[in-house]
């Protein structure tokens, strides 16, 4: 294969790959935006971006942060790993219930369930942020590939001009 054909082929391939990458990145952003928007989440008043519809990476982060803040407030500042699996049971007067052997009656610690839910929600929000970042990076790579294809085409044109007698 001569240089002219190699440059033309490289140009076509680079531009084709760049267009595909750009389209894939745009699709990734549109897909993420659409899926987040359909949940109709609005950040609470105490979020870093209060009262905003959650759509893009900044509002996704603000919502994830406020969920963690509210969960810590609910659990007295303890994270999942710091809480026991079971806690003593109390009666309607706040007195600990004791069994026949004098040991406290234990019940499941529901505060840990709050952490499971919060972790699920924040993980989903963080994945949305990562999707925006990766899709943007793919668009950037697509632009670089198109630019490379254009440069190859220009080199091919110069090579053709330089080769003509």
Steps between C-alpha positions, in 0.01 A plus 500: 500500500643835406510804727205672331267204556623455858430865584157495336404173671632623836307822458173321426546254787594772751206720404262201507620391842477858625143540381403168663667599828334842497160347431550243777599769747202717413273196533649423845430852623147503354427155645617602847318832489176334391513231767581747776237749385220244499551445876398864561746546787533852641776587747375590849539852643812405698691362199803678353276586202158541667170444322657397168378219276763225504622463142874558456816408690490795740143438615566124515792573737295745707223241543743221592672724757174606665379137519819412688458805726140405586596138559777600741255725683251213526757251630663734749813541288565127469567328171382148416817326620490678837151384593423168666277252319263484797399748767307464825120518481318765703139516618260791446642675813858480376605222738718220367318168467673216683441128433454225765875454529557868573650575160375784280262400222677590177341615174633576154667840474280675241747789477722265299215462249503877455867475404429225247238718332723809513794307357285371214376849416838672523664225294244550224554878510879457490471262204306772320788741563750245367287447189509872426878506549569192287261612226669841490839331477376282214380813317844656553670189358259515206595860431870412517444212261311722251776759526760231436305389193492855370875534551557171316281627215701824483827305500359278227409802291847652551658167419299479178597858407866433582502183287356658185770603254 
